[in-house]
Amino acid sequence: MSDWQFISTKVENRIGMITMNKPPANALSQSMILEIGHAMEAFLEEEEVRVIVLHGEGKFFAAGADIKEFTGIKHGDEFADLAREGQRIFRQMETASKPIIAAIHGAALGGGLELAMACHMRIACEKTKLGLPELQLGLVPGFAGTQRLPKLVGKSKAMEMLLTSEPMSAQEAEKHGLINRSVPEGTHLEEAVKIAEAARYKGAKTVQFIIELLQHAETDPIERGQEKEAVRFGDAFESSDAKEGISAFLEKRKPEFQDK
């Protein structure tokens, strides 16, 4: 996992780290998105990795799509195919069986914000700007930004952000649910790792169940979602990890889950 052009990866203490490094602004080219997708797939298959953290090197998380790349596209059909490929990769992230945390600083604009929204959680420095300014270019978001943004901030706020093209501050983004936390400058990665550390020793199967059930909560009627929750509640109880967790609680010690 070392032959990357625009990213780097490492694994440390059960946390898989993906670092975007495409100066000067980590603009998302098609090649960079593909690399992120391949790195995510590799981490999802690696048993040692329990949580994934995505962040950017330099001044920005990702300040948008690679606009220069657009000039080489001649037809709308090609542009649509480019969007579909990005959507596919971002959807794989959103539905991944392991938690993915975006550690954001500087700016997450356009495709950069769409990438961050595909992650399960988002931590951003207080001076970060977050927005979808595609209308300024005579375009619309292409990586499902119009679909994820209203689910996070509500339809009316999403409409305002898209039509004005004005970025949102991290503080406002936290208020509206676009990010989990606004943190002091320079602490975004540290704070994201703290969350990852809290999750990395939880049982892999129950973490997967939580991600799955939260996906159902977005799309299913509550009657169907709560029935799926009941089934997973039973599945979890049958595991040796549940027995270990209950025993550890009663014995006042930390559980040692074996993912069985």
NUKOL-811431 format. One line per field, with one value per atom (N, C-alpha, C, O): atom name; x, y, z. Coordinates in pm, whole numbers, plus 50000, padded with zeros to 5 digits. Example, Ala and Ser with C-alpha at 12.3 -4.5 7.8 and 13.67 -1.06 7.14 Angstrom:
// NUKOL-811431
marlum = [N/CA/C/O/N/CA/C/O]
x = [51319/51230/51320/51424/51285/51367/51290/51341]
y = [49431/49550/49670/49668/49775/49894/50003/50114]
z = [50780/50780/50780/50846/50708/50714/50787/50804]
END
This chain:
// NUKOL-811431
marlum = [N/CA/C/O/N/CA/C/O/N/CA/C/O/N/CA/C/O/N/CA/C/O/N/CA/C/O/N/CA/C/O/N/CA/C/O/N/CA/C/O/N/CA/C/O/N/CA/C/O/N/CA/C/O/N/CA/C/O/N/CA/C/O/N/CA/C/O/N/CA/C/O/N/CA/C/O/N/CA/C/O/N/CA/C/O/N/CA/C/O/N/CA/C/O/N/CA/C/O/N/CA/C/O/N/CA/C/O/N/CA/C/O/N/CA/C/O/N/CA/C/O/N/CA/C/O/N/CA/C/O/N/CA/C/O/N/CA/C/O/N/CA/C/O/N/CA/C/O/N/CA/C/O/N/CA/C/O/N/CA/C/O/N/CA/C/O/N/CA/C/O/N/CA/C/O/N/CA/C/O/N/CA/C/O/N/CA/C/O/N/CA/C/O/N/CA/C/O/N/CA/C/O/N/CA/C/O/N/CA/C/O/N/CA/C/O/N/CA/C/O/N/CA/C/O/N/CA/C/O/N/CA/C/O/N/CA/C/O/N/CA/C/O/N/CA/C/O/N/CA/C/O/N/CA/C/O/N/CA/C/O/N/CA/C/O/N/CA/C/O/N/CA/C/O/N/CA/C/O/N/CA/C/O/N/CA/C/O/N/CA/C/O/N/CA/C/O/N/CA/C/O/N/CA/C/O/N/CA/C/O/N/CA/C/O/N/CA/C/O/N/CA/C/O/N/CA/C/O/N/CA/C/O/N/CA/C/O/N/CA/C/O/N/CA/C/O/N/CA/C/O/N/CA/C/O/N/CA/C/O/N/CA/C/O/N/CA/C/O/N/CA/C/O/N/CA/C/O/N/CA/C/O/N/CA/C/O/N/CA/C/O/N/CA/C/O/N/CA/C/O/N/CA/C/O/N/CA/C/O/N/CA/C/O/N/CA/C/O/N/CA/C/O/N/CA/C/O/N/CA/C/O/N/CA/C/O/N/CA/C/O/N/CA/C/O/N/CA/C/O/N/CA/C/O/N/CA/C/O/N/CA/C/O/N/CA/C/O/N/CA/C/O/N/CA/C/O/N/CA/C/O/N/CA/C/O/N/CA/C/O/N/CA/C/O/N/CA/C/O/N/CA/C/O/N/CA/C/O/N/CA/C/O/N/CA/C/O/N/CA/C/O/N/CA/C/O/N/CA/C/O/N/CA/C/O/N/CA/C/O/N/CA/C/O/N/CA/C/O/N/CA/C/O/N/CA/C/O/N/CA/C/O/N/CA/C/O/N/CA/C/O/N/CA/C/O/N/CA/C/O/N/CA/C/O/N/CA/C/O/N/CA/C/O/N/CA/C/O/N/CA/C/O/N/CA/C/O/N/CA/C/O/N/CA/C/O/N/CA/C/O/N/CA/C/O/N/CA/C/O/N/CA/C/O/N/CA/C/O/N/CA/C/O/N/CA/C/O/N/CA/C/O/N/CA/C/O/N/CA/C/O/N/CA/C/O/N/CA/C/O/N/CA/C/O/N/CA/C/O/N/CA/C/O/N/CA/C/O/N/CA/C/O/N/CA/C/O/N/CA/C/O/N/CA/C/O/N/CA/C/O/N/CA/C/O/N/CA/C/O/N/CA/C/O/N/CA/C/O/N/CA/C/O/N/CA/C/O/N/CA/C/O/N/CA/C/O/N/CA/C/O/N/CA/C/O/N/CA/C/O/N/CA/C/O/N/CA/C/O/N/CA/C/O/N/CA/C/O/N/CA/C/O/N/CA/C/O/N/CA/C/O/N/CA/C/O/N/CA/C/O/N/CA/C/O/N/CA/C/O/N/CA/C/O/N/CA/C/O/N/CA/C/O/N/CA/C/O/N/CA/C/O/N/CA/C/O/N/CA/C/O/N/CA/C/O/N/CA/C/O/N/CA/C/O/N/CA/C/O/N/CA/C/O/N/CA/C/O/N/CA/C/O/N/CA/C/O/N/CA/C/O/N/CA/C/O/N/CA/C/O/N/CA/C/O/N/CA/C/O/N/CA/C/O/N/CA/C/O/N/CA/C/O/N/CA/C/O/N/CA/C/O/N/CA/C/O/N/CA/C/O/N/CA/C/O/N/CA/C/O/N/CA/C/O/N/CA/C/O/N/CA/C/O/N/CA/C/O/N/CA/C/O/N/CA/C/O/N/CA/C/O/N/CA/C/O/N/CA/C/O/N/CA/C/O/N/CA/C/O/N/CA/C/O/N/CA/C/O/N/CA/C/O/N/CA/C/O/N/CA/C/O/N/CA/C/O/N/CA/C/O/N/CA/C/O/N/CA/C/O/N/CA/C/O/N/CA/C/O/N/CA/C/O/N/CA/C/O/N/CA/C/O/N/CA/C/O/N/CA/C/O/N/CA/C/O/N/CA/C/O/N/CA/C/O/N/CA/C/O/N/CA/C/O/N/CA/C/O/N/CA/C/O/N/CA/C/O/N/CA/C/O/N/CA/C/O/N/CA/C/O/N/CA/C/O/N/CA/C/O/N/CA/C/O/N/CA/C/O/N/CA/C/O/N/CA/C/O/N/CA/C/O/N/CA/C/O/N/CA/C/O/N/CA/C/O/N/CA/C/O/N/CA/C/O/N/CA/C/O]
x = [50084/50000/50087/50055/50196/50288/50306/50369/50252/50273/50164/50104/50139/50037/50103/50218/50027/50078/50030/50103/49905/49844/49807/49760/49827/49795/49907/49994/49902/49989/49903/49799/49946/49868/49960/50078/49904/49976/49874/49760/49919/49836/49911/50028/49843/49905/49799/49699/49820/49729/49583/49491/49567/49434/49366/49251/49436/49379/49448/49570/49369/49422/49414/49307/49528/49534/49554/49646/49469/49484/49511/49430/49624/49662/49663/49737/49581/49581/49696/49716/49772/49889/49905/49984/49829/49831/49835/49731/49955/49967/49913/49914/49865/49868/49741/49739/49634/49507/49437/49320/49508/49446/49319/49219/49327/49213/49187/49279/49059/49022/49016/48916/49121/49120/49060/49044/49027/48973/49073/49035/49200/49303/49314/49333/49303/49313/49194/49209/49075/48956/48969/48931/49022/49041/49141/49121/49246/49343/49280/49303/49199/49130/49039/49034/48969/48882/48957/48914/49070/49150/49208/49214/49251/49306/49198/49222/49077/48966/48936/48918/48932/48904/49010/48977/49136/49244/49230/49247/49198/49181/49060/49063/48954/48835/48861/48797/48955/48989/49095/49114/49164/49273/49218/49164/49230/49170/49223/49150/49350/49410/49346/49341/49296/49239/49095/49012/49066/48931/48860/48737/48937/48882/48971/49092/48911/48987/48975/48866/49087/49089/49143/49247/49071/49109/49138/49057/49254/49286/49374/49418/49399/49478/49608/49612/49713/49841/49836/49762/49915/49922/49817/49777/49773/49684/49537/49458/49499/49357/49331/49418/49210/49161/49149/49219/49059/49047/48962/48844/49024/48959/48870/48831/48837/48746/48794/48894/48720/48759/48874/48902/48939/49048/48987/48956/48970/48900/48976/48914/49108/49187/49151/49155/49118/49080/48952/48934/48865/48739/48760/48680/48870/48892/48923/48913/48960/48987/48866/48874/48752/48629/48546/48519/48506/48441/48289/48220/48238/48094/48032/48097/47904/47832/47826/47827/47820/47815/47941/47935/48057/48183/48182/48231/48124/48116/48026/48055/47915/47823/47891/47872/47970/48042/48143/48163/48208/48302/48230/48281/48111/48032/47993/48003/47948/47903/48016/47993/48137/48249/48280/48305/48279/48299/48187/48212/48065/47950/47964/47932/48010/48026/48126/48100/48238/48342/48294/48316/48231/48184/48074/48065/47990/47884/47945/47894/48050/48119/48174/48173/48222/48271/48156/48167/48048/47934/47875/47828/47879/47822/47929/47899/48051/48160/48130/48058/48187/48162/48249/48232/48343/48428/48408/48388/48413/48394/48502/48620/48461/48553/48533/48422/48642/48638/48717/48833/48656/48727/48780/48703/48910/48974/49002/49088/48929/48924/48989/48969/49066/49122/49125/49117/49136/49150/49021/48950/48993/48872/48831/48915/48702/48643/48532/48420/48567/48476/48447/48531/48328/48293/48312/48257/48392/48419/48482/48463/48558/48617/48513/48526/48408/48300/48220/48176/48200/48128/48203/48141/48336/48417/48399/48381/48404/48389/48251/48238/48148/48012/47992/47902/48076/48067/48127/48105/48204/48260/48151/48052/48170/48069/48070/47966/48186/48200/48296/48382/48279/48361/48403/48320/48534/48592/48660/48737/48634/48692/48749/48692/48861/48919/48823/48749/48824/48725/48731/48631/48845/48854/48828/48845/48789/48763/48640/48543/48645/48531/48477/48553/48346/48282/48169/48082/48168/48062/48063/48156/47958/47944/47922/47808/48031/48021/48008/48040/47961/47961/47883/47919/47778/47699/47780/47747/47887/47976/48047/48091/48058/48123/48022/48058/47895/47792/47764/47712/47800/47783/47694/47651/47669/47604/47695/47781/47680/47760/47740/47631/47846/47838/47861/47838/47907/47938/47837/47874/47709/47596/47588/47527/47649/47640/47498/47461/47417/47279/47195/47087/47242/47168/47207/47120/47334/47378/47362/47329/47384/47381/47246/47246/47132/47005/46977/46905/47032/47013/47087/47049/47193/47274/47228/47222/47197/47166/47020/46979/46941/46803/46791/46886/46675/46656/46673/46737/46615/46619/46761/46801/46838/46976/47061/47148/47036/47109/47079/47170/46954/46917/46992/47043/46999/47070/47218/47273/47282/47424/47453/47550/47369/47391/47366/47444/47258/47221/47311/47336/47359/47447/47593/47673/47627/47766/47856/47978/47796/47874/47914/47829/48041/48084/48032/48000/48025/47980/48103/48196/48104/48213/48198/48090/48307/48302/48204/48133/48201/48109/47965/47884/47933/47798/47769/47658/47872/47856/47824/47744/47887/47857/47714/47642/47674/47539/47433/47329/47459/47360/47378/47301/47477/47493/47576/47581/47642/47727/47854/47905/47905/48022/47987/47891/48066/48044/48096/48030/48217/48280/48363/48428/48359/48452/48558/48525/48685/48793/48897/48901/48980/49083/49174/49195/49228/49315/49430/49494/49455/49567/49541/49630/49421/49392/49297/49254/49263/49162/49202/49119/49328/49373/49379/49339/49428/49435/49296/49278/49198/49063/48998/48924/49025/48972/49030/48960/49159/49225/49168/49157/49132/49072/48942/48916/48861/48737/48769/48707/48868/48908/48957/48928/49031/49082/48969/48978/48863/48749/48674/48608/48683/48608/48689/48632/48822/48905/48902/48929/48872/48869/48727/48707/48628/48493/48488/48572/48390/48377/48351/48262/48425/48413/48272/48219/48212/48079/47972/47884/47979/47878/47895/47797/48018/48041/47977/47912/47995/47935/47782/47716/47727/47581/47532/47428/47605/47565/47562/47466/47667/47671/47555/47491/47530/47420/47285/47204/47261/47133/47111/46999/47218/47204/47172/47103/47222/47185/47036/46968/46985/46841/46758/46649/46810/46736/46714/46616/46803/46789/46683/46622/46661/46578/46452/46355/46450/46338/46237/46274/46109/46012/46058/46129/46020/46070/46030/46106/45913/45871/45969/46003/46013/46107/46246/46314/46286/46417/46427/46529/46323/46330/46327/46383/46260/46263/46404/46451/46472/46610/46701/46795/46672/46748/46728/46824/46604/46576/46652/46706/46657/46729/46877/46939/46935/47078/47105/47213/47008/47022/47038/47122/46956/46968/47097/47160/47137/47262/47380/47470/47380/47490/47493/47600/47376/47370/47426/47481/47413/47463/47616/47674/47680/47825/47899/47847/48022/48106/48147/48176/48149/48183/48079/48113/47952/47848/47869/47855/47902/47929/48048/48047/48153/48270/48235/48279/48156/48120/48038/48061/47943/47859/47942/47929/48028/48114/48208/48228/48265/48357/48286/48343/48163/48085/48062/48082/48020/47992/48120/48116/48233/48360/48437/48548/48375/48434/48573/48668/48583/48709/48677/48562/48782/48765/48744/48814/48649/48629/48741/48802/48767/48864/48791/48782/48740/48660/48747/48857/48697/48769/48699/48740/48593/48518/48459/48463/48406/48345/48207/48138]
y = [49880/50000/50125/50223/50123/50237/50305/50410/50247/50302/50401/50389/50497/50597/50722/50752/50794/50919/51041/51137/51034/51152/51133/51227/51014/50989/50907/50854/50896/50802/50731/50784/50613/50536/50475/50450/50452/50381/50323/50368/50223/50161/50167/50129/50216/50226/50206/50278/50108/50081/50066/50125/49984/49950/50062/50048/50173/50287/50297/50309/50293/50312/50459/50520/50517/50660/50680/50623/50762/50801/50951/51031/50989/51129/51174/51119/51273/51329/51428/51513/51416/51502/51538/51478/51637/51683/51837/51902/51894/52039/52110/52052/52235/52311/52299/52345/52237/52242/52108/52102/51999/51866/51860/51801/51924/51921/51777/51703/51739/51600/51571/51602/51514/51464/51325/51263/51275/51140/51038/50943/51058/50964/50962/50857/51080/51088/51019/50949/51039/50974/50822/50750/50773/50630/50576/50467/50651/50608/50600/50505/50700/50697/50574/50507/50546/50430/50300/50213/50286/50164/50149/50039/50262/50257/50218/50140/50272/50237/50087/50020/50036/49893/49807/49707/49846/49770/49771/49667/49886/49895/49815/49756/49813/49738/49588/49514/49545/49402/49363/49245/49462/49435/49419/49513/49300/49268/49357/49391/49395/49477/49614/49672/49668/49803/49798/49724/49878/49882/50014/50018/50122/50255/50321/50299/50403/50472/50623/50674/50692/50839/50895/50852/50992/51057/51204/51273/51251/51393/51441/51362/51571/51631/51691/51747/51679/51743/51886/51915/51974/52112/52203/52183/52303/52406/52367/52429/52264/52232/52081/51998/52049/51912/51877/51790/51947/51936/52054/52063/52144/52270/52262/52365/52141/52127/52025/51956/52016/51926/51987/52106/51904/51951/52014/51944/52146/52215/52202/52195/52198/52184/52055/52049/51952/51824/51838/51766/51929/51947/51993/51963/52068/52123/52015/52039/51896/51786/51703/51609/51737/51663/51739/51858/51672/51741/51724/51806/51619/51593/51570/51523/51605/51589/51445/51419/51351/51209/51168/51091/51221/51192/51251/51191/51370/51437/51359/51345/51307/51226/51098/51056/51036/50914/50943/50862/51060/51101/51113/51069/51172/51186/51049/51025/50961/50828/50751/50682/50763/50691/50745/50669/50878/50937/50899/50869/50901/50862/50718/50688/50630/50489/50473/50401/50540/50530/50592/50535/50707/50774/50693/50690/50627/50543/50420/50376/50365/50254/50296/50219/50418/50470/50484/50442/50543/50570/50441/50439/50334/50206/50109/49991/50155/50068/50008/50067/49892/49820/49867/49823/49958/50014/50166/50227/50228/50373/50450/50416/50553/50641/50783/50836/50843/50977/51073/51047/51185/51290/51393/51449/51419/51523/51640/51631/51750/51857/51985/52024/52050/52180/52267/52216/52395/52488/52505/52603/52410/52417/52279/52195/52258/52141/52196/52219/52216/52282/52192/52111/52206/52128/51979/51922/51917/51775/51740/51629/51833/51809/51791/51703/51873/51856/51730/51660/51701/51579/51455/51359/51458/51349/51339/51229/51452/51452/51402/51330/51440/51397/51248/51190/51185/51040/50964/50844/51033/50970/50962/51035/50876/50858/50971/51004/51031/51141/51244/51214/51368/51479/51568/51615/51590/51681/51793/51766/51919/52030/52138/52169/52194/52309/52427/52441/52512/52618/52721/52788/52734/52830/52767/52834/52643/52573/52630/52668/52635/52674/52551/52474/52534/52418/52465/52541/52419/52463/52391/52317/52416/52360/52478/52516/52534/52655/52627/52714/52506/52468/52564/52581/52626/52716/52836/52897/52870/52978/52943/53033/52815/52768/52733/52685/52758/52720/52571/52516/52505/52361/52329/52419/52201/52154/52048/51993/52019/51912/51781/51753/51701/51577/51451/51341/51464/51345/51329/51301/51347/51329/51436/51415/51551/51660/51708/51742/51712/51756/51654/51687/51531/51426/51415/51390/51432/51417/51544/51538/51660/51785/51807/51837/51795/51818/51717/51749/51598/51500/51542/51505/51621/51664/51798/51816/51894/52030/52069/52176/51985/52020/52081/52139/52067/52109/52260/52303/52340/52485/52539/52628/52487/52533/52487/52560/52366/52316/52404/52435/52443/52530/52663/52713/52719/52845/52831/52914/52726/52705/52689/52744/52613/52586/52710/52740/52781/52896/53016/53093/53034/53149/53116/53206/52989/52941/52988/52981/53037/53087/52971/52889/52965/52859/52880/52992/52773/52775/52763/52688/52836/52823/52691/52632/52646/52521/52530/52434/52646/52662/52648/52582/52713/52702/52561/52510/52499/52362/52266/52174/52287/52202/52227/52134/52351/52388/52321/52278/52311/52255/52106/52047/52044/51899/51854/51734/51948/51910/51843/51753/51884/51820/51778/51828/51686/51642/51745/51776/51797/51889/51994/51966/52115/52221/52228/52243/52218/52208/52318/52373/52349/52452/52419/52303/52524/52508/52412/52420/52323/52232/52108/52024/52094/51977/51878/51782/51902/51820/51673/51585/51648/51510/51442/51327/51514/51461/51423/51318/51510/51484/51368/51289/51359/51247/51115/51014/51116/50994/50955/50836/51052/51020/50942/50846/50984/50912/50772/50674/50765/50636/50543/50424/50599/50519/50466/50355/50544/50500/50386/50307/50378/50277/50153/50048/50164/50060/49927/49823/49927/49802/49752/49656/49817/49763/49639/49624/49552/49433/49469/49550/49412/49445/49418/49495/49309/49273/49370/49409/49409/49501/49641/49712/49681/49809/49803/49899/49692/49675/49680/49739/49619/49622/49765/49803/49846/49985/50065/50137/50051/50123/50080/50163/49950/49897/49952/49994/49950/49995/50144/50188/50223/50367/50395/50492/50311/50323/50297/50369/50194/50164/50278/50306/50344/50454/50568/50642/50583/50689/50659/50751/50531/50495/50417/50422/50345/50256/50320/50406/50281/50320/50265/50164/50331/50290/50147/50077/50103/49966/49864/49765/49889/49797/49809/49709/49933/49953/49892/49832/49907/49852/49699/49636/49640/49494/49447/49346/49519/49483/49501/49424/49603/49622/49504/49457/49457/49343/49219/49144/49197/49081/49092/48995/49211/49230/49223/49181/49265/49253/49107/49071/49022/48878/48820/48737/48865/48817/48852/48770/48973/49016/48934/48897/48907/48832/48691/48635/48635/48499/48493/48385/48607/48609/48591/48621/48542/48531/48669/48686/48768/48904/48959/49032/48925/48970/48909/48976/48783/48716/48781/48802/48812/48879/49018/49057/49092/49228/49230/49314/49139/49132/49090/49146/48991/48945/49056/49076/49129/49237/49346/49403/49376/49477/49434/49512/49310/49260/49249/49266/49221/49206/49338/49342/49445/49580/49586/49635/49534/49539/49574/49572/49605/49635/49505/49406/49504/49382/49363/49459/49239/49205/49125/49003/49197/49134/49057/49100/48943/48858/48849/48772/48928/48930/48793/48749/48725/48594/48591/48489]
z = [50000/50000/50000/50068/49924/49929/49794/49786/49687/49554/49516/49409/49603/49575/49516/49546/49434/49377/49457/49475/49503/49565/49712/49776/49766/49905/49968/49899/50100/50172/50275/50317/50317/50413/50518/50493/50636/50740/50838/50845/50912/51014/51146/51154/51249/51380/51487/51491/51573/51685/51639/51695/51536/51482/51405/51365/51384/51311/51175/51168/51069/50935/50897/50903/50859/50828/50678/50619/50618/50478/50474/50522/50416/50408/50263/50181/50230/50095/50083/50170/49975/49959/49812/49739/49769/49630/49632/49618/49650/49660/49534/49426/49549/49674/49758/49872/49705/49776/49789/49827/49757/49758/49673/49712/49556/49464/49421/49388/49421/49395/49245/49180/49192/49055/49054/49160/48936/48926/48979/49047/48948/48993/49145/49205/49206/49351/49418/49518/49362/49416/49406/49498/49294/49277/49380/49434/49406/49506/49644/49718/49678/49806/49814/49917/49705/49702/49720/49796/49653/49665/49807/49862/49864/50000/50099/50191/50081/50168/50158/50260/50037/50017/50087/50150/50075/50137/50290/50354/50347/50492/50539/50647/50460/50498/50500/50574/50417/50411/50514/50542/50569/50662/50804/50861/50858/50988/51100/51193/51090/51196/51207/51316/51095/51093/51143/51090/51245/51300/51271/51262/51255/51227/51123/51122/51036/50931/50953/50976/50945/50956/50825/50776/50769/50644/50670/50731/50624/50643/50528/50445/50525/50418/50470/50579/50390/50420/50367/50274/50426/50376/50439/50554/50362/50417/50419/50489/50342/50328/50340/50313/50382/50373/50225/50175/50156/50010/49964/49997/49888/49854/49731/49677/49686/49573/49473/49493/49364/49256/49175/49186/49097/49011/48885/48789/48888/48779/48647/48541/48652/48528/48456/48333/48532/48472/48389/48291/48429/48358/48214/48125/48190/48056/47953/47833/47999/47907/47874/47795/47935/47910/47807/47825/47701/47589/47587/47528/47649/47638/47776/47869/47786/47911/47959/48079/47865/47903/47978/48074/47935/48004/48144/48239/48154/48284/48378/48497/48324/48404/48452/48566/48365/48404/48514/48604/48505/48609/48744/48847/48740/48862/48917/49038/48831/48877/48944/49044/48891/48951/49091/49184/49104/49236/49332/49449/49283/49365/49414/49529/49326/49363/49478/49574/49466/49569/49700/49807/49692/49813/49881/50004/49802/49860/49927/50031/49872/49936/50072/50168/50079/50207/50306/50421/50261/50348/50406/50520/50329/50372/50422/50442/50441/50485/50621/50702/50646/50771/50886/51000/50858/50963/50965/50860/51083/51092/51017/51023/50945/50873/50926/50927/50971/51031/50944/50911/50908/50834/50933/51012/50929/51010/50917/50829/50935/50836/50888/51003/50801/50836/50710/50598/50729/50616/50538/50556/50453/50371/50323/50290/50320/50256/50166/50211/50040/49947/49828/49789/49772/49653/49677/49771/49590/49604/49736/49786/49796/49926/50035/50120/50032/50129/50098/50190/49969/49934/49984/50028/49976/50030/50181/50234/50250/50395/50436/50535/50361/50396/50376/50435/50292/50273/50390/50403/50474/50594/50702/50696/50799/50903/51005/51062/51028/51123/51068/50985/51116/51068/51186/51263/51197/51296/51219/51127/51256/51179/51270/51374/51229/51299/51290/51192/51392/51404/51291/51264/51223/51113/50976/50873/50974/50848/50779/50844/50646/50565/50493/50434/50499/50438/50348/50392/50223/50133/49999/49966/49924/49789/49692/49667/49639/49556/49406/49324/49368/49227/49137/49020/49189/49105/49058/48956/49132/49090/48960/48888/48929/48807/48698/48591/48728/48632/48634/48538/48746/48759/48879/48951/48900/49021/49084/49014/49212/49272/49196/49146/49189/49112/49192/49141/49318/49398/49511/49625/49478/49572/49679/49783/49653/49750/49773/49886/49666/49682/49757/49807/49766/49835/49983/50068/50014/50153/50234/50353/50173/50249/50318/50438/50250/50320/50431/50526/50422/50529/50655/50766/50637/50751/50807/50928/50719/50766/50746/50790/50680/50649/50509/50458/50450/50311/50292/50197/50382/50361/50376/50300/50473/50489/50372/50325/50325/50208/50087/50010/50069/49958/49968/49868/50086/50107/50073/50001/50122/50098/49948/49897/49880/49738/49652/49562/49680/49595/49619/49526/49742/49768/49740/49717/49740/49726/49839/49829/49948/50060/50152/50188/50191/50282/50423/50463/50496/50635/50725/50695/50836/50931/51006/51009/51067/51141/51258/51288/51323/51436/51390/51455/51277/51225/51175/51189/51116/51067/51180/51164/51296/51412/51459/51494/51460/51503/51417/51467/51286/51194/51169/51093/51233/51220/51103/51073/51034/50921/50968/50901/51083/51143/51286/51345/51340/51478/51578/51677/51550/51644/51572/51471/51626/51586/51695/51813/51656/51755/51729/51619/51827/51807/51689/51655/51629/51513/51543/51647/51448/51459/51541/51554/51597/51681/51614/51676/51487/51419/51411/51433/51379/51365/51502/51517/51598/51735/51786/51847/51761/51809/51734/51793/51603/51526/51575/51584/51606/51656/51791/51821/51875/52005/51988/52060/51891/51863/51811/51851/51721/51666/51778/51778/51872/51983/52070/52124/52084/52164/52097/52165/51965/51890/51854/51826/51854/51793/51868/51808/51999/52074/52100/52175/52040/52044/51955/51867/51976/51894/51749/51721/51656/51514/51463/51383/51508/51458/51507/51430/51634/51685/51626/51605/51599/51530/51392/51348/51323/51191/51201/51115/51305/51325/51343/51287/51420/51445/51314/51288/51234/51107/51018/50954/51013/50932/50981/50899/51111/51165/51146/51124/51155/51131/50984/50953/50894/50753/50736/50662/50803/50795/50852/50803/50957/51019/50921/50934/50824/50724/50619/50564/50591/50476/50510/50434/50621/50651/50745/50826/50737/50840/50974/50979/51082/51213/51246/51314/51201/51231/51172/51237/51049/50985/51049/51071/51077/51138/51276/51309/51358/51492/51492/51582/51390/51380/51344/51397/51254/51221/51342/51363/51423/51546/51641/51702/51654/51741/51696/51778/51564/51510/51543/51586/51523/51552/51702/51744/51783/51928/51966/52049/51904/51928/51874/51939/51753/51695/51785/51806/51837/51923/52052/52100/52108/52233/52218/52313/52099/52075/52068/52073/52055/52037/52170/52277/52160/52280/52330/52449/52240/52282/52379/52472/52357/52449/52587/52689/52590/52718/52787/52909/52709/52765/52815/52923/52738/52779/52906/52993/52918/53038/53159/53268/53139/53248/53294/53414/53196/53231/53310/53403/53273/53345/53490/53583/53508/53642/53726/53848/53660/53730/53740/53793/53687/53695/53632/53693/53509/53434/53288/53246/53213/53071/52993/53018/52900/52821/52719/52672/52687/52583/52476/52483/52377/52273/52174/52140/52130/52036/51901/51814/51883/51756/51723/51608/51825/51805/51868/51862]
END
